[in-house]
Amino acid sequence: MWLGCENSKDLQKLHGDLKTILKNLDIIVDSREFTPHITIARDVQIDSEDIKNIKLPKFATIKKPKLFLYQSKFTKQGVKYKSLYTLKG
């Protein structure tokens, strides 16, 4: 389950910059079209009626942004996360 957001020029630039950084670190980059979003849950089953009743909060502007890049690996014990990079705005 994820929340999408506007695909602005700033997000496109951030995405391009991140791809360059990752490639320079020899990290394989996803070749699919960029869809800006925030993942809020994985492997979720939810009734379509429940989805209709979700009230989304109003999001504030981020004053001092930080971007954290994590690697997620699916294992038999669940998803394991590894911090790869932090970018401070």
N, CA, C and O atoms as a CHARMM CRD file, in Angstrom:
* protein
*
  356
    1    1 MET  N      0.85400  -1.15300   0.00000 PROA 1      0.00000
    2    1 MET  CA     0.00000   0.00000   0.00000 PROA 1      0.00000
    3    1 MET  C      0.90200   1.21800   0.00000 PROA 1      0.00000
    4    1 MET  O      1.87500   1.27600   0.75200 PROA 1      0.00000
    5    2 TRP  N      0.58200   2.19500  -0.84400 PROA 2      0.00000
    6    2 TRP  CA     1.41400   3.38200  -0.90300 PROA 2      0.00000
    7    2 TRP  C      0.57900   4.61800  -1.17300 PROA 2      0.00000
    8    2 TRP  O     -0.54300   4.53900  -1.67400 PROA 2      0.00000
    9    3 LEU  N      1.15100   5.75800  -0.83000 PROA 3      0.00000
   10    3 LEU  CA     0.53600   7.05600  -1.08700 PROA 3      0.00000
   11    3 LEU  C      1.32100   7.73000  -2.19600 PROA 3      0.00000
   12    3 LEU  O      2.53900   7.87600  -2.10200 PROA 3      0.00000
   13    4 GLY  N      0.63000   8.13800  -3.23600 PROA 4      0.00000
   14    4 GLY  CA     1.28300   8.83500  -4.33000 PROA 4      0.00000
   15    4 GLY  C      1.31000  10.32700  -4.08000 PROA 4      0.00000
   16    4 GLY  O      0.60600  10.83200  -3.20600 PROA 4      0.00000
   17    5 CYS  N      2.12500  11.03200  -4.84900 PROA 5      0.00000
   18    5 CYS  CA     2.18700  12.48600  -4.74600 PROA 5      0.00000
   19    5 CYS  C      2.46300  13.05600  -6.13100 PROA 5      0.00000
   20    5 CYS  O      2.76000  12.32600  -7.07600 PROA 5      0.00000
   21    6 GLU  N      2.35900  14.37000  -6.22600 PROA 6      0.00000
   22    6 GLU  CA     2.56800  15.04800  -7.49200 PROA 6      0.00000
   23    6 GLU  C      3.99700  14.81100  -7.99700 PROA 6      0.00000
   24    6 GLU  O      4.96400  14.90000  -7.24000 PROA 6      0.00000
   25    7 ASN  N      4.10000  14.51300  -9.27700 PROA 7      0.00000
   26    7 ASN  CA     5.40700  14.25600  -9.89100 PROA 7      0.00000
   27    7 ASN  C      5.98000  15.57600 -10.40400 PROA 7      0.00000
   28    7 ASN  O      5.96700  15.84100 -11.60500 PROA 7      0.00000
   29    8 SER  N      6.48100  16.39400  -9.48900 PROA 8      0.00000
   30    8 SER  CA     6.95800  17.73900  -9.82600 PROA 8      0.00000
   31    8 SER  C      8.34300  17.69900 -10.47100 PROA 8      0.00000
   32    8 SER  O      9.01100  16.66500 -10.47700 PROA 8      0.00000
   33    9 LYS  N      8.75900  18.84100 -11.01000 PROA 9      0.00000
   34    9 LYS  CA    10.09500  18.96000 -11.59100 PROA 9      0.00000
   35    9 LYS  C     11.16400  18.72200 -10.52900 PROA 9      0.00000
   36    9 LYS  O     12.19900  18.11500 -10.80300 PROA 9      0.00000
   37   10 ASP  N     10.90200  19.21100  -9.29900 PROA 10     0.00000
   38   10 ASP  CA    11.86600  19.00800  -8.20900 PROA 10     0.00000
   39   10 ASP  C     12.03500  17.52300  -7.89600 PROA 10     0.00000
   40   10 ASP  O     13.15400  17.06200  -7.67200 PROA 10     0.00000
   41   11 LEU  N     10.93600  16.77300  -7.87900 PROA 11     0.00000
   42   11 LEU  CA    11.03800  15.33500  -7.61400 PROA 11     0.00000
   43   11 LEU  C     11.73300  14.61700  -8.76200 PROA 11     0.00000
   44   11 LEU  O     12.50300  13.68400  -8.53400 PROA 11     0.00000
   45   12 GLN  N     11.46800  15.04700  -9.99600 PROA 12     0.00000
   46   12 GLN  CA    12.14900  14.44800 -11.14400 PROA 12     0.00000
   47   12 GLN  C     13.65500  14.67400 -11.03900 PROA 12     0.00000
   48   12 GLN  O     14.44000  13.76800 -11.31700 PROA 12     0.00000
   49   13 LYS  N     14.06200  15.89200 -10.63500 PROA 13     0.00000
   50   13 LYS  CA    15.48500  16.19600 -10.48400 PROA 13     0.00000
   51   13 LYS  C     16.09100  15.35500  -9.36100 PROA 13     0.00000
   52   13 LYS  O     17.17300  14.79000  -9.52000 PROA 13     0.00000
   53   14 LEU  N     15.39100  15.27200  -8.22700 PROA 14     0.00000
   54   14 LEU  CA    15.86900  14.45600  -7.11200 PROA 14     0.00000
   55   14 LEU  C     16.03800  13.01100  -7.55400 PROA 14     0.00000
   56   14 LEU  O     17.04300  12.37800  -7.22900 PROA 14     0.00000
   57   15 HSD  N     15.07300  12.48700  -8.28600 PROA 15     0.00000
   58   15 HSD  CA    15.14500  11.10800  -8.77500 PROA 15     0.00000
   59   15 HSD  C     16.35500  10.91900  -9.68000 PROA 15     0.00000
   60   15 HSD  O     17.09400   9.94400  -9.54100 PROA 15     0.00000
   61   16 GLY  N     16.55500  11.84800 -10.60400 PROA 16     0.00000
   62   16 GLY  CA    17.71100  11.75600 -11.49900 PROA 16     0.00000
   63   16 GLY  C     19.03500  11.83600 -10.75000 PROA 16     0.00000
   64   16 GLY  O     19.96800  11.08700 -11.03900 PROA 16     0.00000
   65   17 ASP  N     19.10800  12.75400  -9.78100 PROA 17     0.00000
   66   17 ASP  CA    20.32700  12.88800  -8.97800 PROA 17     0.00000
   67   17 ASP  C     20.60700  11.61400  -8.18600 PROA 17     0.00000
   68   17 ASP  O     21.74900  11.16100  -8.10700 PROA 17     0.00000
   69   18 LEU  N     19.55200  11.03900  -7.59800 PROA 18     0.00000
   70   18 LEU  CA    19.72100   9.80300  -6.82700 PROA 18     0.00000
   71   18 LEU  C     20.16900   8.64400  -7.71400 PROA 18     0.00000
   72   18 LEU  O     21.01900   7.84700  -7.31600 PROA 18     0.00000
   73   19 LYS  N     19.59900   8.54900  -8.91700 PROA 19     0.00000
   74   19 LYS  CA    20.01700   7.48900  -9.83500 PROA 19     0.00000
   75   19 LYS  C     21.49900   7.60600 -10.14800 PROA 19     0.00000
   76   19 LYS  O     22.21000   6.60200 -10.19700 PROA 19     0.00000
   77   20 THR  N     21.96500   8.83000 -10.35900 PROA 20     0.00000
   78   20 THR  CA    23.38800   9.06400 -10.64900 PROA 20     0.00000
   79   20 THR  C     24.24700   8.63100  -9.46700 PROA 20     0.00000
   80   20 THR  O     25.25000   7.94000  -9.64500 PROA 20     0.00000
   81   21 ILE  N     23.85300   9.03900  -8.25700 PROA 21     0.00000
   82   21 ILE  CA    24.60200   8.66600  -7.04800 PROA 21     0.00000
   83   21 ILE  C     24.65100   7.15200  -6.90400 PROA 21     0.00000
   84   21 ILE  O     25.71100   6.58300  -6.64600 PROA 21     0.00000
   85   22 LEU  N     23.50400   6.50100  -7.06900 PROA 22     0.00000
   86   22 LEU  CA    23.44000   5.04600  -6.89400 PROA 22     0.00000
   87   22 LEU  C     24.29500   4.31700  -7.92900 PROA 22     0.00000
   88   22 LEU  O     25.00800   3.36800  -7.60300 PROA 22     0.00000
   89   23 LYS  N     24.21400   4.77000  -9.17200 PROA 23     0.00000
   90   23 LYS  CA    25.03000   4.15000 -10.21500 PROA 23     0.00000
   91   23 LYS  C     26.51400   4.31300  -9.90700 PROA 23     0.00000
   92   23 LYS  O     27.30400   3.39700 -10.13600 PROA 23     0.00000
   93   24 ASN  N     26.89700   5.49200  -9.38400 PROA 24     0.00000
   94   24 ASN  CA    28.30300   5.72800  -9.01700 PROA 24     0.00000
   95   24 ASN  C     28.74200   4.83900  -7.85600 PROA 24     0.00000
   96   24 ASN  O     29.93300   4.57600  -7.68900 PROA 24     0.00000
   97   25 LEU  N     27.78100   4.37500  -7.05400 PROA 25     0.00000
   98   25 LEU  CA    28.07600   3.45800  -5.94700 PROA 25     0.00000
   99   25 LEU  C     27.93300   1.99100  -6.38100 PROA 25     0.00000
  100   25 LEU  O     27.98600   1.08000  -5.55400 PROA 25     0.00000
  101   26 ASP  N     27.75200   1.78000  -7.69400 PROA 26     0.00000
  102   26 ASP  CA    27.56000   0.44100  -8.26700 PROA 26     0.00000
  103   26 ASP  C     26.33500  -0.26800  -7.69500 PROA 26     0.00000
  104   26 ASP  O     26.34200  -1.48500  -7.50800 PROA 26     0.00000
  105   27 ILE  N     25.28800   0.50300  -7.42000 PROA 27     0.00000
  106   27 ILE  CA    24.01900  -0.05400  -6.95200 PROA 27     0.00000
  107   27 ILE  C     23.07900  -0.12700  -8.14700 PROA 27     0.00000
  108   27 ILE  O     22.92300   0.85100  -8.87800 PROA 27     0.00000
  109   28 ILE  N     22.46500  -1.26200  -8.34200 PROA 28     0.00000
  110   28 ILE  CA    21.55400  -1.46400  -9.46900 PROA 28     0.00000
  111   28 ILE  C     20.32400  -0.57800  -9.28100 PROA 28     0.00000
  112   28 ILE  O     19.70300  -0.57000  -8.21800 PROA 28     0.00000
  113   29 VAL  N     19.98600   0.16300 -10.32900 PROA 29     0.00000
  114   29 VAL  CA    18.87100   1.10000 -10.28200 PROA 29     0.00000
  115   29 VAL  C     17.68200   0.52400 -11.04400 PROA 29     0.00000
  116   29 VAL  O     17.83800  -0.04400 -12.12500 PROA 29     0.00000
  117   30 ASP  N     16.49900   0.67700 -10.46900 PROA 30     0.00000
  118   30 ASP  CA    15.26500   0.20900 -11.09500 PROA 30     0.00000
  119   30 ASP  C     15.06200   0.95300 -12.41100 PROA 30     0.00000
  120   30 ASP  O     15.17000   2.17800 -12.45400 PROA 30     0.00000
  121   31 SER  N     14.76900   0.22500 -13.47800 PROA 31     0.00000
  122   31 SER  CA    14.61800   0.84700 -14.79700 PROA 31     0.00000
  123   31 SER  C     13.17100   1.22300 -15.11000 PROA 31     0.00000
  124   31 SER  O     12.89300   1.79700 -16.16300 PROA 31     0.00000
  125   32 ARG  N     12.25000   0.90200 -14.20100 PROA 32     0.00000
  126   32 ARG  CA    10.84300   1.24500 -14.44700 PROA 32     0.00000
  127   32 ARG  C     10.63400   2.75500 -14.36900 PROA 32     0.00000
  128   32 ARG  O     11.43600   3.48200 -13.78300 PROA 32     0.00000
  129   33 GLU  N      9.54200   3.20500 -14.97200 PROA 33     0.00000
  130   33 GLU  CA     9.20600   4.62300 -14.92000 PROA 33     0.00000
  131   33 GLU  C      9.03400   5.06800 -13.46600 PROA 33     0.00000
  132   33 GLU  O      8.44600   4.34900 -12.65800 PROA 33     0.00000
  133   34 PHE  N      9.54300   6.24300 -13.14100 PROA 34     0.00000
  134   34 PHE  CA     9.49400   6.78000 -11.78800 PROA 34     0.00000
  135   34 PHE  C      8.07000   7.17900 -11.42100 PROA 34     0.00000
  136   34 PHE  O      7.42300   7.93900 -12.14100 PROA 34     0.00000
  137   35 THR  N      7.59000   6.65900 -10.29600 PROA 35     0.00000
  138   35 THR  CA     6.29900   7.02700  -9.74200 PROA 35     0.00000
  139   35 THR  C      6.53200   7.43700  -8.29400 PROA 35     0.00000
  140   35 THR  O      6.71800   6.57500  -7.43500 PROA 35     0.00000
  141   36 PRO  N      6.52500   8.74800  -8.00200 PROA 36     0.00000
  142   36 PRO  CA     6.81000   9.17700  -6.63600 PROA 36     0.00000
  143   36 PRO  C      5.72600   8.69500  -5.67300 PROA 36     0.00000
  144   36 PRO  O      4.53200   8.84700  -5.93200 PROA 36     0.00000
  145   37 HSD  N      6.16400   8.11500  -4.56600 PROA 37     0.00000
  146   37 HSD  CA     5.21500   7.58000  -3.59300 PROA 37     0.00000
  147   37 HSD  C      5.91300   7.29200  -2.27400 PROA 37     0.00000
  148   37 HSD  O      7.14100   7.30400  -2.18300 PROA 37     0.00000
  149   38 ILE  N      5.11100   7.03600  -1.26700 PROA 38     0.00000
  150   38 ILE  CA     5.60300   6.60800   0.03600 PROA 38     0.00000
  151   38 ILE  C      4.94500   5.27400   0.33400 PROA 38     0.00000
  152   38 ILE  O      3.71900   5.18400   0.39000 PROA 38     0.00000
  153   39 THR  N      5.75300   4.23200   0.52800 PROA 39     0.00000
  154   39 THR  CA     5.22100   2.92800   0.88100 PROA 39     0.00000
  155   39 THR  C      4.83600   2.95800   2.35200 PROA 39     0.00000
  156   39 THR  O      5.65100   3.30200   3.20800 PROA 39     0.00000
  157   40 ILE  N      3.58700   2.59700   2.64300 PROA 40     0.00000
  158   40 ILE  CA     3.13100   2.61200   4.03200 PROA 40     0.00000
  159   40 ILE  C      2.85000   1.21100   4.56600 PROA 40     0.00000
  160   40 ILE  O      2.70500   1.02900   5.77500 PROA 40     0.00000
  161   41 ALA  N      2.77200   0.22000   3.67900 PROA 41     0.00000
  162   41 ALA  CA     2.57200  -1.16200   4.12500 PROA 41     0.00000
  163   41 ALA  C      2.88900  -2.09400   2.96300 PROA 41     0.00000
  164   41 ALA  O      2.78000  -1.71300   1.79800 PROA 41     0.00000
  165   42 ARG  N      3.28100  -3.32000   3.29400 PROA 42     0.00000
  166   42 ARG  CA     3.55400  -4.35000   2.28000 PROA 42     0.00000
  167   42 ARG  C      2.70400  -5.57500   2.58100 PROA 42     0.00000
  168   42 ARG  O      2.35300  -5.83700   3.73100 PROA 42     0.00000
  169   43 ASP  N      2.38400  -6.31100   1.54300 PROA 43     0.00000
  170   43 ASP  CA     1.61200  -7.55600   1.67400 PROA 43     0.00000
  171   43 ASP  C      0.36400  -7.36100   2.52100 PROA 43     0.00000
  172   43 ASP  O      0.13000  -8.09600   3.48000 PROA 43     0.00000
  173   44 VAL  N     -0.43500  -6.36200   2.15800 PROA 44     0.00000
  174   44 VAL  CA    -1.64100  -6.02000   2.91100 PROA 44     0.00000
  175   44 VAL  C     -2.86900  -6.46700   2.14000 PROA 44     0.00000
  176   44 VAL  O     -2.94000  -6.32400   0.91900 PROA 44     0.00000
  177   45 GLN  N     -3.82300  -7.00500   2.85800 PROA 45     0.00000
  178   45 GLN  CA    -5.12400  -7.32000   2.26700 PROA 45     0.00000
  179   45 GLN  C     -6.14700  -6.44500   2.97200 PROA 45     0.00000
  180   45 GLN  O     -6.29800  -6.51100   4.19200 PROA 45     0.00000
  181   46 ILE  N     -6.85000  -5.62500   2.19700 PROA 46     0.00000
  182   46 ILE  CA    -7.82000  -4.70600   2.77600 PROA 46     0.00000
  183   46 ILE  C     -9.07100  -4.69700   1.90200 PROA 46     0.00000
  184   46 ILE  O     -8.98700  -4.76000   0.67500 PROA 46     0.00000
  185   47 ASP  N    -10.19700  -4.62100   2.53300 PROA 47     0.00000
  186   47 ASP  CA   -11.48500  -4.60900   1.84400 PROA 47     0.00000
  187   47 ASP  C    -11.65500  -3.28300   1.10500 PROA 47     0.00000
  188   47 ASP  O    -11.27900  -2.23300   1.62600 PROA 47     0.00000
  189   48 SER  N    -12.21700  -3.32300  -0.10100 PROA 48     0.00000
  190   48 SER  CA   -12.37500  -2.10400  -0.89600 PROA 48     0.00000
  191   48 SER  C    -13.26700  -1.07900  -0.19400 PROA 48     0.00000
  192   48 SER  O    -13.07900   0.12200  -0.38900 PROA 48     0.00000
  193   49 GLU  N    -14.21100  -1.51100   0.59900 PROA 49     0.00000
  194   49 GLU  CA   -15.05700  -0.57600   1.35400 PROA 49     0.00000
  195   49 GLU  C    -14.24400   0.14500   2.42000 PROA 49     0.00000
  196   49 GLU  O    -14.46900   1.32700   2.68000 PROA 49     0.00000
  197   50 ASP  N    -13.30100  -0.55800   3.03500 PROA 50     0.00000
  198   50 ASP  CA   -12.44700   0.07500   4.03600 PROA 50     0.00000
  199   50 ASP  C    -11.56900   1.15100   3.39500 PROA 50     0.00000
  200   50 ASP  O    -11.33100   2.20200   3.99100 PROA 50     0.00000
  201   51 ILE  N    -11.09300   0.88500   2.18200 PROA 51     0.00000
  202   51 ILE  CA   -10.25800   1.85700   1.47900 PROA 51     0.00000
  203   51 ILE  C    -11.03500   3.14900   1.24000 PROA 51     0.00000
  204   51 ILE  O    -10.49000   4.24300   1.38400 PROA 51     0.00000
  205   52 LYS  N    -12.30100   3.01900   0.87900 PROA 52     0.00000
  206   52 LYS  CA   -13.12100   4.20600   0.61600 PROA 52     0.00000
  207   52 LYS  C    -13.28600   5.07700   1.85300 PROA 52     0.00000
  208   52 LYS  O    -13.52100   6.28000   1.73500 PROA 52     0.00000
  209   53 ASN  N    -13.16700   4.48900   3.03000 PROA 53     0.00000
  210   53 ASN  CA   -13.38900   5.22200   4.28100 PROA 53     0.00000
  211   53 ASN  C    -12.12300   5.81000   4.88300 PROA 53     0.00000
  212   53 ASN  O    -12.18300   6.46100   5.92700 PROA 53     0.00000
  213   54 ILE  N    -10.97500   5.59300   4.24600 PROA 54     0.00000
  214   54 ILE  CA    -9.71600   6.13000   4.77700 PROA 54     0.00000
  215   54 ILE  C     -9.69400   7.64200   4.57900 PROA 54     0.00000
  216   54 ILE  O     -9.94500   8.14200   3.48300 PROA 54     0.00000
  217   55 LYS  N     -9.39200   8.34900   5.64200 PROA 55     0.00000
  218   55 LYS  CA    -9.26800   9.80800   5.59000 PROA 55     0.00000
  219   55 LYS  C     -7.78200  10.14800   5.64500 PROA 55     0.00000
  220   55 LYS  O     -7.10900   9.87300   6.63800 PROA 55     0.00000
  221   56 LEU  N     -7.28800  10.73600   4.58700 PROA 56     0.00000
  222   56 LEU  CA    -5.86400  11.08200   4.53300 PROA 56     0.00000
  223   56 LEU  C     -5.62100  12.40900   5.23000 PROA 56     0.00000
  224   56 LEU  O     -6.40800  13.34500   5.09000 PROA 56     0.00000
  225   57 PRO  N     -4.52900  12.48700   5.98100 PROA 57     0.00000
  226   57 PRO  CA    -4.20300  13.75900   6.65100 PROA 57     0.00000
  227   57 PRO  C     -3.67500  14.77300   5.64500 PROA 57     0.00000
  228   57 PRO  O     -3.22100  14.41200   4.56000 PROA 57     0.00000
  229   58 LYS  N     -3.74200  16.04100   6.02000 PROA 58     0.00000
  230   58 LYS  CA    -3.11300  17.08300   5.20300 PROA 58     0.00000
  231   58 LYS  C     -1.63000  17.07000   5.54000 PROA 58     0.00000
  232   58 LYS  O     -1.24400  17.05100   6.70800 PROA 58     0.00000
  233   59 PHE  N     -0.82000  17.08100   4.51500 PROA 59     0.00000
  234   59 PHE  CA     0.61700  17.00700   4.71800 PROA 59     0.00000
  235   59 PHE  C      1.22200  18.39700   4.75300 PROA 59     0.00000
  236   59 PHE  O      0.84200  19.26800   3.97200 PROA 59     0.00000
  237   60 ALA  N      2.15500  18.59900   5.65100 PROA 60     0.00000
  238   60 ALA  CA     2.82600  19.88400   5.79600 PROA 60     0.00000
  239   60 ALA  C      4.02500  19.95000   4.86500 PROA 60     0.00000
  240   60 ALA  O      4.53700  18.92500   4.41400 PROA 60     0.00000
  241   61 THR  N      4.46000  21.15600   4.58700 PROA 61     0.00000
  242   61 THR  CA     5.67700  21.35900   3.81400 PROA 61     0.00000
  243   61 THR  C      6.87300  20.98000   4.69100 PROA 61     0.00000
  244   61 THR  O      6.91600  21.31200   5.87600 PROA 61     0.00000
  245   62 ILE  N      7.81300  20.30000   4.11100 PROA 62     0.00000
  246   62 ILE  CA     9.00200  19.88500   4.85200 PROA 62     0.00000
  247   62 ILE  C     10.01000  21.02600   4.81100 PROA 62     0.00000
  248   62 ILE  O     10.45000  21.43400   3.73600 PROA 62     0.00000
  249   63 LYS  N     10.37300  21.53800   5.97900 PROA 63     0.00000
  250   63 LYS  CA    11.27900  22.69200   6.06600 PROA 63     0.00000
  251   63 LYS  C     12.74600  22.30000   5.94200 PROA 63     0.00000
  252   63 LYS  O     13.50300  22.96600   5.23400 PROA 63     0.00000
  253   64 LYS  N     13.15400  21.24700   6.60900 PROA 64     0.00000
  254   64 LYS  CA    14.54400  20.78500   6.56800 PROA 64     0.00000
  255   64 LYS  C     14.53700  19.31100   6.16300 PROA 64     0.00000
  256   64 LYS  O     14.63600  18.42500   7.01200 PROA 64     0.00000
  257   65 PRO  N     14.41900  19.06200   4.86700 PROA 65     0.00000
  258   65 PRO  CA    14.26800  17.67300   4.42200 PROA 65     0.00000
  259   65 PRO  C     15.52800  16.83200   4.59800 PROA 65     0.00000
  260   65 PRO  O     16.65100  17.32400   4.49000 PROA 65     0.00000
  261   66 LYS  N     15.31000  15.57800   4.86700 PROA 66     0.00000
  262   66 LYS  CA    16.36800  14.57400   4.87900 PROA 66     0.00000
  263   66 LYS  C     15.82900  13.38900   4.08400 PROA 66     0.00000
  264   66 LYS  O     14.64700  13.05500   4.16500 PROA 66     0.00000
  265   67 LEU  N     16.69300  12.77800   3.33500 PROA 67     0.00000
  266   67 LEU  CA    16.31200  11.61300   2.56000 PROA 67     0.00000
  267   67 LEU  C     17.16800  10.44900   3.02300 PROA 67     0.00000
  268   67 LEU  O     18.39600  10.53800   3.05800 PROA 67     0.00000
  269   68 PHE  N     16.51400   9.36800   3.37500 PROA 68     0.00000
  270   68 PHE  CA    17.20800   8.16500   3.82200 PROA 68     0.00000
  271   68 PHE  C     16.98400   7.08000   2.78600 PROA 68     0.00000
  272   68 PHE  O     15.84700   6.79800   2.40900 PROA 68     0.00000
  273   69 LEU  N     18.05200   6.48100   2.33300 PROA 69     0.00000
  274   69 LEU  CA    17.96400   5.39700   1.36500 PROA 69     0.00000
  275   69 LEU  C     18.21600   4.08300   2.08300 PROA 69     0.00000
  276   69 LEU  O     19.25600   3.89800   2.71400 PROA 69     0.00000
  277   70 TYR  N     17.26100   3.18000   1.98200 PROA 70     0.00000
  278   70 TYR  CA    17.37200   1.87200   2.60700 PROA 70     0.00000
  279   70 TYR  C     17.27900   0.78500   1.55300 PROA 70     0.00000
  280   70 TYR  O     16.57900   0.92600   0.55100 PROA 70     0.00000
  281   71 GLN  N     17.98500  -0.28100   1.79400 PROA 71     0.00000
  282   71 GLN  CA    17.85800  -1.48300   0.97700 PROA 71     0.00000
  283   71 GLN  C     16.93800  -2.43000   1.73600 PROA 71     0.00000
  284   71 GLN  O     17.13000  -2.65200   2.93100 PROA 71     0.00000
  285   72 SER  N     15.94800  -2.98600   1.06100 PROA 72     0.00000
  286   72 SER  CA    15.07500  -3.95300   1.72200 PROA 72     0.00000
  287   72 SER  C     15.28200  -5.31800   1.08100 PROA 72     0.00000
  288   72 SER  O     15.27800  -5.45100  -0.14300 PROA 72     0.00000
  289   73 LYS  N     15.46100  -6.32500   1.92300 PROA 73     0.00000
  290   73 LYS  CA    15.63100  -7.70600   1.45800 PROA 73     0.00000
  291   73 LYS  C     14.54100  -8.55500   2.09500 PROA 73     0.00000
  292   73 LYS  O     14.33300  -8.52100   3.30800 PROA 73     0.00000
  293   74 PHE  N     13.85400  -9.31200   1.25700 PROA 74     0.00000
  294   74 PHE  CA    12.82900 -10.21500   1.75100 PROA 74     0.00000
  295   74 PHE  C     13.47500 -11.53300   2.13600 PROA 74     0.00000
  296   74 PHE  O     14.13200 -12.17400   1.31600 PROA 74     0.00000
  297   75 THR  N     13.28800 -11.93600   3.38600 PROA 75     0.00000
  298   75 THR  CA    13.84500 -13.18600   3.88300 PROA 75     0.00000
  299   75 THR  C     12.72800 -14.01900   4.49600 PROA 75     0.00000
  300   75 THR  O     11.60000 -13.54500   4.63100 PROA 75     0.00000
  301   76 LYS  N     13.03400 -15.24400   4.86300 PROA 76     0.00000
  302   76 LYS  CA    12.04200 -16.10600   5.50800 PROA 76     0.00000
  303   76 LYS  C     11.59800 -15.52800   6.85200 PROA 76     0.00000
  304   76 LYS  O     10.49300 -15.80700   7.31700 PROA 76     0.00000
  305   77 GLN  N     12.46200 -14.72200   7.47300 PROA 77     0.00000
  306   77 GLN  CA    12.14300 -14.11300   8.77300 PROA 77     0.00000
  307   77 GLN  C     11.42500 -12.77200   8.61500 PROA 77     0.00000
  308   77 GLN  O     11.08400 -12.13900   9.61400 PROA 77     0.00000
  309   78 GLY  N     11.19300 -12.33800   7.40000 PROA 78     0.00000
  310   78 GLY  CA    10.55000 -11.05300   7.14200 PROA 78     0.00000
  311   78 GLY  C     11.48700 -10.12400   6.38900 PROA 78     0.00000
  312   78 GLY  O     12.57100 -10.52900   5.97000 PROA 78     0.00000
  313   79 VAL  N     11.07000  -8.89300   6.22100 PROA 79     0.00000
  314   79 VAL  CA    11.86900  -7.92000   5.48900 PROA 79     0.00000
  315   79 VAL  C     12.98200  -7.38900   6.38600 PROA 79     0.00000
  316   79 VAL  O     12.74900  -7.02600   7.53900 PROA 79     0.00000
  317   80 LYS  N     14.18600  -7.35000   5.84300 PROA 80     0.00000
  318   80 LYS  CA    15.35200  -6.81100   6.54600 PROA 80     0.00000
  319   80 LYS  C     15.76900  -5.52100   5.84000 PROA 80     0.00000
  320   80 LYS  O     15.86000  -5.48100   4.61300 PROA 80     0.00000
  321   81 TYR  N     16.01800  -4.47900   6.61200 PROA 81     0.00000
  322   81 TYR  CA    16.39300  -3.18500   6.05700 PROA 81     0.00000
  323   81 TYR  C     17.83400  -2.84200   6.41200 PROA 81     0.00000
  324   81 TYR  O     18.30300  -3.11400   7.51700 PROA 81     0.00000
  325   82 LYS  N     18.52500  -2.23600   5.44600 PROA 82     0.00000
  326   82 LYS  CA    19.91100  -1.80400   5.66200 PROA 82     0.00000
  327   82 LYS  C     20.01700  -0.35700   5.19700 PROA 82     0.00000
  328   82 LYS  O     19.67200  -0.04000   4.05800 PROA 82     0.00000
  329   83 SER  N     20.49300   0.51700   6.07600 PROA 83     0.00000
  330   83 SER  CA    20.67700   1.91800   5.72800 PROA 83     0.00000
  331   83 SER  C     21.86300   2.03700   4.76100 PROA 83     0.00000
  332   83 SER  O     22.95200   1.54000   5.04600 PROA 83     0.00000
  333   84 LEU  N     21.64400   2.69700   3.61900 PROA 84     0.00000
  334   84 LEU  CA    22.69600   2.84000   2.62400 PROA 84     0.00000
  335   84 LEU  C     23.22600   4.25900   2.51900 PROA 84     0.00000
  336   84 LEU  O     24.41200   4.46300   2.26400 PROA 84     0.00000
  337   85 TYR  N     22.34700   5.24900   2.71500 PROA 85     0.00000
  338   85 TYR  CA    22.76400   6.61300   2.44000 PROA 85     0.00000
  339   85 TYR  C     21.80900   7.59100   3.10200 PROA 85     0.00000
  340   85 TYR  O     20.61100   7.32000   3.19100 PROA 85     0.00000
  341   86 THR  N     22.31700   8.72300   3.56700 PROA 86     0.00000
  342   86 THR  CA    21.49200   9.80100   4.10200 PROA 86     0.00000
  343   86 THR  C     21.86700  11.08900   3.39300 PROA 86     0.00000
  344   86 THR  O     23.04400  11.43400   3.29200 PROA 86     0.00000
  345   87 LEU  N     20.85500  11.80100   2.90000 PROA 87     0.00000
  346   87 LEU  CA    21.04900  13.07000   2.20600 PROA 87     0.00000
  347   87 LEU  C     20.30400  14.13500   2.99200 PROA 87     0.00000
  348   87 LEU  O     19.09400  14.03300   3.18900 PROA 87     0.00000
  349   88 LYS  N     21.02300  15.15600   3.43900 PROA 88     0.00000
  350   88 LYS  CA    20.39600  16.24700   4.19300 PROA 88     0.00000
  351   88 LYS  C     20.21200  17.44400   3.28600 PROA 88     0.00000
  352   88 LYS  O     21.12700  17.81500   2.55100 PROA 88     0.00000
  353   89 GLY  N     19.01400  18.06300   3.33200 PROA 89     0.00000
  354   89 GLY  CA    18.68600  19.19300   2.48700 PROA 89     0.00000
  355   89 GLY  C     19.06500  20.52200   3.06900 PROA 89     0.00000
  356   89 GLY  O     18.83600  21.55800   2.44300 PROA 89     0.00000
